[in-house]
Amino acid sequence: QLVESGGGLAQPGGSLRLSCAASRSIFSSYSINWYRQAPGKQRELVARVLPGGSTYHADSVKGRFTISKANAENTVHLQMNSLKLEDTAVYYCNAHNPAASRDQREYWGRGTQVTVSS
C-alpha cells in the first residue's frame, strides 16, 4: 500500500528527498506520516501531513525538513536539508486513519535507509 524511495548516503549539510507513494484512497483519506528509527533508539515521528494538508514537524527537524503532498502523483515527499549525523536512521512511511475499520486503520512501508556521514 505504501512504497518508499529516495534514501541513501549524504554528507552533513547535504540534502535528500524521500517519497512515499500511496493508493488514491489512502492518499486522500489518511494522515501520512514519516517516522524514523536509529540503531538502539525508539521509533519517532518526524513529520505528518493530514488529509486536508496541515502539517506537523518534530522540533528536531523543524526548519530543515519539509513534508508535502504531490496530489497528482498520490505521493508524499519529505525534503531533508541541512542533514546532520543524528538524522541517520531507517525512515518509515506510515498511513493512519482512526475512522477506518480495524484491519485498515494503519499501514507501514518497508523503510528506507538514510545515512549521513562525512
N, C-alpha and C positions, 0 to 999 in steps of 0.2 A: 504493500500500500504506500510505503514511503521509500524513496530511493535517494540516497545522499551522494554527493560528489563534491570534489574540489579540495579535499585535504592534501597535505603534502608537507614539504620542508620549506621553512622560511627563516631568514635571518632576523635577529632582533631589530625592531623598527620597520620591518617589512610588512607586506600585506598578503592576504589570501582571501578568497571568496568561496564560501560553502553554499551549496544549493541543495534543496530538498524538494523533489518532485512528488506531487500527490495526485490522487484521483480528483476529479472535479468535485465530487460530493464532499470529500474530506476538506478540500481546499476552501470550499465556500462555507462550511458549517462548523469546522473545528478550529480551536486555537492551535496554532503551530508554534512549537517551542524548540529551542536548541538547548540541550544540556551538554555538559562535558564531565569527564571523569579522568582525573590524573592518577597515576600509579599510587596506590596506598591511600587514596582520598575518596570521599563520598561523591556521588554524582551530584552536580549542582546545576541549577537553572542559570543559563547565560542570558537568554533573551526570549521574548514572547511576542507574537502578533495575534490579535484577536480577529474573529471573522470580519468585524467592521473596520479593521485597520489600525486600531490603537495598539501601541507598542509599549513594551517594558524592557529595560536593560538592567542587568545587575550592576551594582556600584563598581565592581571590579573591572567592568568593560565599558562603562558609560563614557562617551566621548571618543571611544576608539572603535567600537563595534556598532554596526547598524543592521537591524533586521528589516526586511522589506518584502512585500508581496509583488510578484510579477503575474498579474491576473491572466494575461493572455497565455501564459505558459503553465498555469497551475503550479507555480514554483515559488518557494520562499528562499530568499537569499540571506546569508549572513556575511556582510562585508567586514573583514577584520583588518584594521590598520594599526600601525604602531605596535606591532606584536611584541610581546615580552616572553622571556624564558618561561615564566609561570603560566603562559597560555597553552603550553604543551599538554595535550590530553587527547583522548578519543572523544569526538563530538558526535552527539546523537540527535537526530531529528525525532520529535515526538508530536503526535496529534492527539488532542483531548477534547471530548465533548461530554460533559456530565449529563446531558439530556438524552444521550443515545442509549440504546439498550446495553445491558451489561457486557455482552460479548463484542460490542462495537464501540465501547467508550474510549478506548485508548489504543494507539498504535505506536510502534517504535521502529525506527530504521536500524540498520545493522551497525552503524557507526563509521566514522571516517577519522583517520589519524591525522592530527596536526602536531608537527614538531617544530619548535622554534629553537634554533641552535646557531651559534657562530662557528 
